[in-house]
Amino acid sequence: MGGDNLPTCQVSIISPGFRPTSRIVMATYRYPVIAREGWSYIALTVCLALVLHLFSWKLALPAWLATAWLLLVFRDPPRDIPARPLGILSPVDGKVLSVEQANDPYLKREALRIVISMRWFDVYSLRSPTEGKVVETWLPGSDSKSDASAILWIQTDEKDDVVTSILGGFWLWKPMCETRSGERVGQGARCGFMRFGSKVELMLPKLAVATVKPGDVVTSGESVIANLIHER
């Protein structure tokens, strides 16, 4: 075997003085245009449509329409994430239901509360509203007084606590969280999935200033819904 056919590789030399930082170790996820969470549903409707099509295209039409709808709602497009270190991005697609000062039941503090409702045709991916360390993720038990089915607590480098909770949702389609306690997550990064939508509640530091109002339509990973304010 000739030497010209041998594969080549590049080797990177790291300086002895190199010191890795926490910003390098970050939870990142690569995902297809159609979310993996929807593949089984799409495959099922396609198989049903093909079987029904053997008898009549009219009989198969509802199954084909269902397949088209699933392709729509399980799309998972990349987002143009703005460079806003103190900005809070919308974690989901949807419409803002309320913006108010409230008591944070998770961290026992006064907070700015923003609730967003997902619509039937919105993207179901959950994105991180800010960059920071995942302090904790948990699923409240059936005996919990909370309406949340999943909770994600992120702390920024400036020690701002941002809590995202998923409200309600059908028990059969529990939200899926892709981050773990101790991981670092980037702003706007995909960190979960909610099959067939839900409502999302954000609890922000009380000094945060909302940039949205009830009725506004927001896009996950792109729309800035609030800004963090630090006292001097």
N, C-alpha and C positions, 0 to 999 in steps of 0.2 A: 504494500500500500504506500503510495507516494506521499511525501511530506506536504505537498501542496493541498491535499484533501483533508488535512487535520483541522479540526475546528479551533477557533481562537477565542479568547476571552479577555476581558479587561479587568484589572485588579486595582482597586482604590486603596491608596495608602493613607492611613489615619495618623495624624501627628500625635506623638506621645502626650502633648499638652491638651489634647482635645477633651472637653468635658461635656457629656451629653446633658441636655436640659429637659425639663418635664414637657416642654412644648413639642419635643420630637416624638415622644411616646403618646400617641393620640389614637383614639378609636376611630377607624375609618372603615367605610363599607362600600364595596363595589356591587352594583346591582343592575339588572337589565332594564330595558325600557318598559317591559311588562313585569310587574312585581312577582317574585316567586310565590308570594303568599296567595296569588290568584290562579296559579297554573292548574291546580287540581279542579277548581270550579270551571275553568275554561275548557279543560279536557273533557270533563263530564258533559257539558252542554254540547260540545262538538260531536262527541260520540252519539249522544241522543239525537242530534240533528241528522247525522248520517244515517242512523237506523230508520228514523221517521221518513227520511227522504226516499228510502227504498219503496215506500208505499205511496207517498204523495208529497210534492214540494210544498203544497199548501199546509199539509199536516206538520211539515218540518219548519215552516216559517217562524213560529213562535220561538223555537229552540235557536234558530239562527239569530233572531233579534236579541235573545238573551245572551248569546255569545258576543254579539257586538256591544251590548251594554257592559258586559264584564270586561271586555278589552278596554272600554272607555274608563271605567272606574278603577281598574287595576293598573292603569298606566303609572309610570314612576319616572317622570322626566327630570333631567338635571335642572338645577336652579342657579340663577345668577345672584350669588350671595354678596350683598354690599359690604364694604369695609367700614363697619360701624362698631368699634370696640365697646362703646357704652350703649349701643342700641340693643333693644330686645326685638328679635324677629318673631313673626308669627310662626308657631310650631305646626300649624295645619292650614289647609285651604278652608275658607268658609266665610261666614258673616259674623261680625261682632254683635253680640247680644247685649252686653252690659259692660260698663266701666265705672268702678266705684271703689271707695275706701271700705275695707272690710277687715274682719278678724281672721287671721290665718289659722285654721284649726290644726295644721300640721306642725308649724314651728312656733305656735302660740305668740303671735306678734301682730301688730297693726300692719296692714299691707294694702297695696294697690291691686285690686282684683279685676281681671279682664276675662270675660267668658266669650268663647267663639263656638259657633255651631256649624258643623260640617253639613253640606248639602249632598243630595243623593248622587250628583255627578262630579263631586270634588275628588281630588287625589287623596288617597287614604294614608299616605306616609306621614309619619311624625318626625319633625326635625327639631334639633336643639335650638332653643331661643337665644342662647348665649354660649360663649366659650368658657370652659372651666372644668373643674373636677366633679365627677359624679359622686356625691356624698352618699346617696342611698337611693335605691329603687325598691319599691315594695308593692304588693298586692294586698289590699285590705281583706280581711277574712269576712265570711258571711255574717258574723256577729258584729261587724264594725258599723258604727253610726254614720260613717262617711258614705257619700254617694259615689265616690271615686272607685273605679275598677283597676286603676294603675296610677302610681305616683312616681315622678322623677324629680329628684332634688339635686340641683347643680349649684356649686359655689364658684364664683369667679375669682380671678387673682386678686381682686380688690376686696374680697370677702363679702360680696353681695350674694345673698341667697335667692335663688329663683326656683320656684316649685311649679311644676307642670303636672296637673292631674287630669285624667280622662274620666269624664262623668258618664254614668249609665252605660249603655251598650248591651246588646243581647248576650246572655251568659254563654251561649254556644260559641260566640265569636269574641273571645277575650282578647284584649289588646296584647300585642307582642312587643317586648322591649329588647333592644339589641345592645344595650349598655349594661355594665356591671359596676357595682360600687368600687371606687378607687381608680376607675379609668378616667382618662381625659377625653373630652368630646369637643369638637370644633363647632363654632357658631354656624348654624344652618346645616350641620351634618345630619344625615338620616340616622335616627336613633330608635325607631320603632315603627309599628304598623297597626292600623285599626281597621279591620275588615268591616266594610259596609258602614263606616263612619260612626261619629259620636259627637259629644260636646267636650270641649277642652277648657279647663280653667287654669289661669296663670296667677300665682301669688308673687308679687314683686315687692321690693323694699318700699316702704311708705313714701319715701321722697321721690320715687320714680314719677316721671311725667308722661302721661299717655299721649300718643300722637294720633289716636283713632277715637271714634265715637260710635255709639250703637248704630247699626245699619251699614257700616262700612264693610266692603268686601276686601278680604286679605288673602295673600298668597304665601304659602309656607316657604320659609327660607329666603324670602325676598322682601316682604312688607315689614317695615319698622313700625311696631305698634306702641313702643314706649322707649324712653331714654332714662338711663340710670343717672342720678344726680348725687354728687358727693359733697358733703359739707366741708368747708375749709376752716 
